[in-house]
Amino acid sequence: MKKFAFGALGLVAALAASATANAADLAARPYTKAPPMEVAAYNWSGFYLGVNGGGGWTRSCWDILVPGGAVAPEGCNNVSGGTVGGQIGYRWQAASWVFGLEAQGNWADFTGSRVSDQFILVPGDATQRTSVRGFGLFTGQVGYTWNNVLLYVKGGAAVTDNRYEHRVVATGAVFDSASDTRWGGVAGVGLEYGFTPNWSVAVEYDHLFMGDHTLTLTNAAGLASTVDRIRQDVDVATVRLNYRWGGPVVARY
């Protein structure tokens, strides 16, 4: 019995030694690098709708066209004021480039006046007054994006709604007036920041090239009073808030 017990203990010891040796011969588990973390890339593609507000200014220069071809300069008046409006557009993104189309419409109150260099009866008795009452922009955009930051330029057509008046200095009464809808071009630049997947805020500057128009100003009786050639461009600076219905979020590594 003792011999059997000693034999069994010897067999167990031999098996344990063999197992230890085999374990020592096994190669260590290889190191595996963790997969890279996915980062969601901001996607500027999709339709968007927004509001904007800010200010604008223009320098409006008047010349009376006298029968016979003579020109009587009235001078230039500085015009400024506030604006508020909205915009709707669509953008599509290709790699880091963003392309878009947009329509914008704004109410405006850009107003300014000065004493005219010409007169009704005596020098200094009349003012010339310019008002830009609204404008619209129809533009294409090209931009470059750094994830949720977009720098873009824009250009296209512009239209303004304007009113022009001569007023009597002593009373402020309107002596004659005219209105026009003027078409021109626009060029602008903007910087936009996406602060959620669908909401973004931007600052934008636009210059409207409106050229000159020749207008006949009429008095209260509807009779032609003066014929003026009026030149003006318009500058506008706005802050914009957009909501976008975008495409899917793209994973980047």
Salt bridges, closest charged atoms under 4 A:
ASP63 OD2 - ARG229 NH2 3.35
ASP63 OD2 - ARG231 NH1 2.67
GLU74 OE1 - HIS166 NE2 2.93
GLU102 OE2 - LYS154 NZ 3.06
GLU102 OE1 - ARG240 NH2 2.50
ASP117 OD1 - ARG114 NH2 2.68
ASP161 OD2 - ARG133 NE 3.17
GLU165 OE1 - ARG129 NE 3.85
GLU165 OE2 - ARG163 NE 2.64
GLU165 OE1 - ARG167 NE 2.76
ASP176 OD1 - HIS166 ND1 2.78
ASP180 OD2 - ARG182 NH2 3.31
ASP180 OD2 - HIS213 ND1 3.01
GLU192 OE1 - ARG91 NH2 2.85
GLU204 OE2 - LYS154 NZ 2.83
GLU204 OE1 - ARG240 NE 3.32
ASP233 OD2 - HIS207 NE2 3.43
ASP235 OD1 - HIS207 ND1 2.60
